[in-house]
Amino acid sequence: MQFKEIWAITNIETIAFKSSIRELKRLRTLYGGRRWMKRKAVARVRLFDDTIHEAEVHWYEAHSIGKKDVKIKRLLD
């Protein structure tokens, strides 16, 4: 699901790290970095139709790289 903006990220959890990430090779090839984590959280998002929703979002993150490949897994409201 595509979105315009994301803010108010809460309840951040690490759900996978290091070799337990299936896309580790792709992440290292595209962005570099060594210590990748897959994370999830609840956030407020604005969709392309300008509606605002609470959603569960997932992304990959590495030190000095930041958040990459942020995606909405499901809308909570």
Residue pairs with C-beta under 8 A, 6 or more apart in sequence:
1 47
1 71
1 72
1 75
2 47
2 48
3 45
3 46
3 47
3 48
3 55
3 72
4 45
4 46
4 47
4 48
4 50
5 45
5 46
6 43
6 44
6 45
6 46
6 57
6 70
7 43
7 44
8 43
8 44
9 41
9 42
9 43
9 57
10 41
10 42
10 43
11 41
11 42
12 39
12 40
12 41
13 39
13 40
13 41
14 37
14 38
14 39
15 38
15 39
15 40
15 58
16 37
16 38
17 35
17 36
17 37
17 38
18 24
18 35
18 36
21 27
21 36
21 37
21 38
21 60
23 60
24 36
27 33
27 36
27 60
27 62
27 68
27 69
28 34
28 36
30 68
31 62
31 65
31 68
32 65
33 62
33 63
33 64
33 65
34 62
34 63
35 62
35 63
36 60
36 61
36 62
37 60
37 61
37 62
38 58
38 59
38 60
39 58
39 59
39 60
39 61
40 56
40 57
40 58
40 59
40 73
41 56
41 57
42 54
42 55
42 56
42 57
42 76
43 54
43 55
43 57
44 52
44 53
44 54
44 55
45 52
45 53
45 54
45 55
45 57
45 72
46 52
47 53
53 75
53 76
53 77
54 75
54 76
54 77
55 72
55 73
55 74
55 75
55 76
56 72
56 73
56 74
56 76
57 70
57 71
57 72
57 73
58 70
58 71
58 73
59 67
59 68
59 69
59 70
59 71
60 67
60 68
60 69
61 67
61 68
62 68
